[in-house]
Amino acid sequence: MAGSGEEQKETVRPQFDRSIMIDFQGAKITSDTGFLLLREIDERFGILDPMDSELEDTRSWVHSKHTHLEMVRQRVYQIAAGYEDCNDADFLRIDPALRLAIGKGEEAGAGQSRLSRLENEVLGTEAGLTALENALMRSNDTLMRSKKKQRLIVDVDSTEDPAHGKQENVAFIGHFGKNCFHPLFAFTSDGDCLGAKLRPGAVHSADGALDFLDPIVKRYRSRFILLWLRGDAAFANPEVYVYCEGERVTYFIRLPANAVLNRLIEPYLTRPVGRPPKSGIQIRLVDLRYQAKTWDKERRVVAKIEWHDGELFPRIGFIVTNSKLPAGKVVKVYNGRGDVENRIKEGKNTLRLDKTSCRRFAANQARLLMGVLAYNLLHMLRQFYLSGEEVKRSMEWLIKRLIKVGAKVAYHGRKWQVHVASAFPLAHHYRAAFG
């Protein structure tokens, strides 16, 4: 196939210097040695391997050149390396590092058509989605076992997933001003992605939140003494409060303002005496007891009142919580929730978690889960093999510095040899991972 890269014999000469000749007949070279790094992490912690028995393969031997597990690995690793589009497989299938990573050796990986059938006919089924969810749980179990603290903070949030064309369950959402899906995500405060659920566009931000969160709470309740949940105003729902109180989950949820709450804080709206700090912001925290008409009982609400230098009226926010922490700590804990938006943005911008372009809704859910698995593999690389300030590195940094690594691949004496440049500055991370 033209452009496949296996044998391209033409020679090209750049216009700026015609004495330079470029051909595509060199040794087996990869620009993505990190495929092997991803496979090592995957294999070491047993993330994808159990899917081999979870996905029933009913194909005849004529149509089963690539196993389901090999194709899942190929798709997840490609996403983790920044190749989010299924079409990329037509070129990457002959990459020597990818071949080794998925276990094909000299044989090419699967092309776009096979991977598309995998998404639609195998993974986009009840059994396929269950297998992907099980793989995601295994990645999170690994991450949870590594934690030495007794408190787990879970952030839940929704986002828009733009759609194009006539895809199942797409709807126009006025808040976002576009046709889209409305997925739900759960992250820990450490950046582990605990789950992702693709939802139709025409649903409220909190719809299905408890069904989504309950398996997570049940799974990790015994592992951690304290389990905290943070959510924005979209999750200010009495059903959420009752659930958390019943499951011994401490919640910190933003509460929309209303006439009653505004009346309760009226006595505290005078600007504090004295000069404002260098930030120009004066803050007053107020502890309230409040019961909305839809609530079964009175609950604690912390009001934060901010006066900004040069502004006539204060900024006011409310947090409903069952925590016994001081008001200042409640606000500090809730403010940490903003990181979940950064995690979602990182996943969408770097790994294209919003690349859900299949027609079938279930196939798009499968795509989302494979994207999250790719995210967690990279996150495990960051958590287990980086140290110090490097642990804070972005997904983009991981891909550019540790996955996009060039190497020569050769076969000698019945062994594959991958020759990375001697000057590679981050070789110590590879030694740590493969050691």
C-alpha positions in Angstrom: 0.0 0.0 0.0 1.4 3.4 -0.9 2.4 5.4 2.1 2.4 2.4 4.4 6.1 2.8 5.0 7.3 -0.8 4.6 9.1 -0.1 1.4 9.3 3.3 0.0 12.2 3.4 -2.6 11.9 6.9 -3.9 14.6 9.4 -3.1 13.8 13.0 -2.4 16.1 16.1 -2.4 15.3 19.2 -0.3 15.1 22.4 -2.4 17.5 24.4 -0.1 20.3 22.0 -0.8 20.0 19.5 -3.8 23.2 17.7 -2.7 21.2 16.2 0.2 19.4 12.9 -0.6 16.7 11.4 1.6 15.4 7.9 1.2 13.2 5.6 3.3 15.2 2.3 3.0 17.2 2.5 6.2 17.3 0.0 9.0 14.2 -0.7 11.1 13.9 2.6 13.0 11.2 3.6 15.5 10.3 7.0 16.8 8.3 5.5 19.7 10.5 3.3 21.8 8.1 4.1 24.6 5.7 1.5 23.2 7.9 -1.0 25.0 7.8 1.0 28.2 4.0 0.9 28.1 3.9 -2.8 27.6 6.3 -3.3 30.5 4.0 -1.4 32.9 0.9 -3.1 31.5 2.5 -6.6 31.9 4.1 -5.9 35.3 0.8 -4.9 36.9 -1.4 -7.3 34.9 -3.7 -4.6 33.4 -4.8 -5.8 30.0 -3.6 -9.4 30.0 -6.8 -10.9 31.7 -8.9 -9.5 28.8 -7.6 -12.4 26.7 -10.1 -14.7 28.6 -12.7 -12.0 29.1 -13.2 -11.4 25.4 -14.7 -14.4 23.5 -13.2 -14.8 20.1 -15.6 -16.6 17.8 -13.8 -15.8 14.6 -12.4 -18.6 12.3 -8.6 -18.9 12.1 -8.8 -17.3 8.6 -10.0 -14.0 10.2 -8.0 -14.1 13.4 -4.5 -13.1 12.4 -4.6 -10.6 15.3 -6.0 -11.7 18.7 -8.4 -9.4 20.5 -5.8 -8.8 23.2 -3.2 -7.8 20.7 -5.5 -5.3 19.1 -6.7 -3.9 22.4 -3.0 -3.4 23.3 -2.3 -1.8 20.0 -5.2 0.6 20.3 -4.5 1.6 23.9 -0.7 2.0 23.4 -1.3 4.1 20.2 -3.6 6.5 22.2 -1.0 6.7 25.0 1.6 7.6 22.4 -0.5 10.5 21.1 -2.1 8.6 18.1 -5.7 9.0 19.0 -7.2 8.3 15.5 -7.9 4.8 14.4 -6.6 5.7 11.0 -3.1 6.0 12.4 -2.9 2.3 12.7 -2.4 1.9 8.9 1.0 3.5 9.3 1.9 2.5 12.8 1.2 -1.2 12.3 4.6 -1.7 10.8 6.5 0.3 13.5 9.1 -2.2 14.9 8.6 -1.0 18.6 4.8 -1.3 18.3 5.2 -4.8 16.8 7.3 -5.9 19.7 5.1 -4.3 22.3 2.0 -6.1 21.1 3.8 -9.4 20.6 3.9 -9.5 16.8 7.7 -9.5 16.2 8.2 -9.4 12.4 4.4 -9.4 11.7 2.6 -6.1 11.2 -0.1 -5.0 13.6 -3.8 -4.5 12.8 -4.9 -1.9 10.4 -7.7 0.7 10.8 -10.5 -1.6 9.5 -9.7 -4.4 12.0 -9.5 -2.0 14.9 -12.8 -0.3 13.9 -14.5 -3.7 13.9 -12.9 -4.4 17.3 -14.5 -1.3 18.7 -17.9 -1.8 17.2 -18.3 -5.6 17.3 -16.3 -6.7 20.3 -15.6 -3.9 22.7 -18.8 -2.1 22.1 -20.9 -4.9 23.6 -21.9 -5.6 27.2 -19.1 -8.2 27.6 -16.5 -5.9 25.9 -17.4 -2.9 28.0 -17.3 -5.0 31.2 -13.8 -6.3 30.2 -12.6 -2.7 29.7 -14.0 -1.6 33.0 -12.3 -4.5 34.7 -9.0 -3.5 33.2 -9.6 0.0 34.4 -10.3 -1.3 37.9 -7.1 -3.3 37.9 -5.1 -0.2 37.0 -6.7 1.6 39.9 -6.2 -1.2 42.3 -2.5 -1.0 41.5 -2.5 2.7 42.1 -4.5 2.4 45.3 -2.1 -0.2 46.7 0.8 2.2 46.3 -0.8 4.9 48.5 0.6 5.2 52.0 -2.1 7.5 53.3 -5.4 6.6 54.9 -7.5 9.2 53.1 -8.9 9.0 49.6 -10.3 12.2 47.9 -12.5 11.6 44.9 -13.5 14.4 42.6 -16.5 14.0 40.3 -17.2 16.2 37.4 -18.9 16.3 34.0 -17.7 17.8 30.7 -18.8 18.2 27.1 -17.7 15.9 24.4 -18.3 17.5 21.0 -20.0 15.4 18.4 -20.1 15.6 14.6 -22.6 13.9 12.4 -25.5 11.6 13.3 -24.2 9.8 16.3 -26.4 7.9 18.7 -27.5 9.9 21.8 -26.0 13.2 20.7 -28.0 16.3 21.7 -27.6 20.0 21.6 -26.7 21.4 25.1 -27.3 25.1 25.4 -24.8 25.5 28.3 -22.0 24.4 26.0 -23.6 25.8 22.8 -22.9 22.6 20.7 -24.0 19.1 19.9 -22.3 16.8 22.2 -22.2 13.9 24.6 -22.1 14.6 28.4 -19.5 12.3 30.0 -18.9 11.9 33.7 -15.4 11.5 35.2 -14.0 10.5 38.6 -10.4 11.3 39.6 -8.5 11.0 42.8 -6.7 14.1 44.2 -3.5 12.3 43.0 -4.6 12.2 39.4 -5.7 8.6 39.1 -8.7 8.2 36.8 -11.2 6.0 38.7 -13.8 5.9 36.1 -15.4 7.5 33.0 -19.0 7.1 31.8 -20.2 8.4 28.4 -23.7 9.8 28.8 -26.2 11.1 26.2 -26.1 14.8 25.6 -29.6 15.5 27.0 -28.9 14.7 30.6 -28.2 16.8 33.7 -24.7 17.0 35.0 -25.5 14.8 38.0 -27.7 12.2 36.3 -26.5 8.7 37.1 -23.8 10.1 39.4 -24.7 7.7 42.3 -24.7 4.6 40.0 -21.4 5.8 38.7 -19.8 6.4 42.1 -21.3 3.5 44.1 -18.9 0.8 42.7 -15.9 3.1 43.4 -17.0 3.7 47.0 -17.8 0.1 47.7 -14.4 -1.0 46.2 -12.2 1.3 48.2 -14.2 1.8 51.4 -12.3 -0.8 53.3 -8.9 0.3 52.0 -9.2 3.9 53.3 -10.3 5.1 56.7 -11.5 8.5 55.3 -13.2 8.8 52.0 -14.0 12.3 50.8 -16.1 13.4 47.8 -15.9 16.8 46.1 -18.2 18.2 43.5 -19.3 21.5 42.0 -22.9 23.0 42.2 -24.2 20.5 39.6 -24.0 17.8 42.3 -25.8 19.8 45.0 -28.5 17.2 45.3 -30.1 15.8 48.4 -29.8 12.3 47.1 -26.1 12.7 47.0 -26.0 14.0 50.6 -28.1 11.1 51.8 -26.0 8.5 50.0 -22.7 9.9 51.3 -24.1 10.0 54.9 -25.2 6.4 54.6 -21.9 5.3 53.2 -19.7 7.3 55.7 -18.4 9.5 52.9 -17.5 13.0 53.8 -18.7 15.4 51.1 -17.7 19.0 50.1 -20.1 20.3 47.5 -20.7 23.8 46.2 -24.2 25.0 46.9 -25.9 27.5 44.6 -27.0 30.7 46.3 -30.7 31.4 47.0 -32.8 34.0 48.8 -32.7 32.1 52.1 -28.9 31.7 52.2 -28.4 35.3 51.2 -30.7 36.4 54.1 -28.7 34.3 56.5 -25.4 36.0 55.7 -26.8 39.5 55.6 -25.3 40.4 59.0 -21.9 39.5 57.8 -21.8 41.6 54.6 -20.1 44.6 56.1 -16.5 45.0 54.9 -14.0 44.0 57.5 -12.2 46.8 59.4 -8.5 47.4 58.6 -6.3 47.5 55.6 -6.6 44.5 53.2 -3.6 42.2 52.8 -1.1 42.4 50.0 -3.4 40.2 47.9 -6.1 42.9 48.1 -8.6 40.3 49.2 -10.4 40.3 52.6 -12.1 37.0 53.5 -14.8 36.2 56.1 -16.0 32.6 56.7 -19.4 32.0 58.3 -20.7 28.6 59.6 -24.5 28.2 58.9 -27.2 25.6 59.6 -29.6 25.4 56.7 -32.3 23.2 55.4 -33.8 23.5 51.9 -37.4 22.4 51.3 -36.2 19.3 49.5 -33.8 18.2 52.3 -34.7 15.7 54.9 -32.8 17.5 57.6 -30.7 20.6 58.5 -27.1 20.5 57.2 -23.9 22.5 57.7 -23.2 25.2 55.1 -19.9 27.2 55.1 -20.2 30.6 53.5 -17.1 32.3 52.1 -17.4 36.1 51.7 -14.6 37.8 49.7 -14.0 41.6 49.4 -11.7 42.4 46.5 -9.9 45.6 46.3 -11.7 48.0 44.0 -15.0 46.1 43.9 -18.1 47.5 45.6 -19.8 44.2 46.3 -18.4 41.0 47.9 -18.1 37.6 46.1 -20.0 34.9 47.9 -19.8 31.2 47.8 -21.5 28.4 49.7 -20.2 24.8 50.5 -22.5 22.1 51.9 -20.7 19.5 53.9 -21.0 16.9 56.6 -17.3 17.5 57.7 -16.4 18.5 61.2 -13.3 20.4 60.0 -13.0 24.1 60.8 -14.5 26.4 58.2 -11.2 27.4 56.8 -10.2 23.8 56.2 -13.5 23.1 54.6 -12.9 25.9 52.1 -9.3 24.8 51.5 -10.4 21.2 50.9 -13.1 22.2 48.4 -10.7 24.6 46.5 -8.5 21.6 45.7 -11.4 20.3 43.5 -10.3 22.6 40.7 -7.5 20.1 39.8 -10.1 17.7 38.4 -10.9 20.1 35.7 -7.2 20.3 34.8 -7.0 16.5 34.7 -10.0 16.3 32.3 -8.6 19.0 30.2 -5.2 17.3 30.1 -6.8 14.0 29.0 -8.8 15.7 26.3 -6.0 17.9 24.9 -3.2 15.3 25.1 -4.9 12.0 24.6 -8.1 13.2 22.9 -10.5 11.5 25.3 -13.2 13.3 23.5 -12.4 11.5 20.2 -15.7 9.6 20.2 -16.5 9.7 16.5 -18.1 6.2 16.1 -21.7 6.1 15.1 -22.8 3.6 17.8 -23.0 5.0 21.4 -21.5 1.8 22.9 -18.5 1.9 20.6 -17.9 5.4 21.7 -18.0 4.3 25.4 -15.4 1.7 24.5 -13.2 4.4 22.9 -13.5 6.5 26.1 -12.5 3.6 28.3 -9.5 2.8 26.1 -8.5 6.5 26.4 -8.7 6.4 30.1 -6.7 3.2 30.2 -4.0 4.9 28.2 -4.2 7.8 30.6 -3.7 5.5 33.6 -0.8 3.7 32.0 1.0 7.0 31.6 0.0 8.1 35.0 1.5 4.8 36.4 4.7 5.6 34.6 4.7 9.0 36.3 3.8 7.7 39.7 6.1 4.7 39.9 9.2 5.6 37.9 9.5 9.3 38.3 10.5 11.1 41.5 10.8 14.5 43.1 9.4 17.3 41.0 9.2 15.1 37.9 6.1 13.4 39.4 4.3 16.7 38.6 5.2 16.4 34.9 2.3 16.7 32.4 1.1 13.9 30.1 2.5 15.9 27.2 5.9 15.9 28.8 5.8 12.1 29.4 4.8 11.5 25.8 7.4 13.8 24.3 10.3 12.8 26.6 9.7 9.2 27.4 7.5 7.7 24.7 8.8 9.6 21.6 12.2 8.1 21.8 14.0 7.1 18.6 15.8 3.8 18.3 17.2 1.2 15.9 15.6 -2.2 16.1 17.5 -5.3 14.9 17.2 -9.1 15.2 20.5 -10.9 16.0 21.0 -14.4 17.4 17.4 -15.1 17.9 17.1 -11.9 20.0 15.6 -8.5 19.4 18.0 -5.6 20.1 16.7 -2.1 20.5 19.5 0.5 20.2 18.7 3.8 21.8 21.1 6.8 21.5 23.9 6.7 24.1 23.2 10.4 24.8 19.5 9.8 25.7 19.2 12.0 28.8 16.4 10.1 30.5 17.8 6.6 30.1 17.7 6.1 33.9 13.9 6.1 33.8 14.0 3.2 31.3 16.5 1.4 33.5 14.2 1.8 36.5 11.2 0.5 34.6 12.9 -2.5 33.0 15.1 -3.3 36.0 
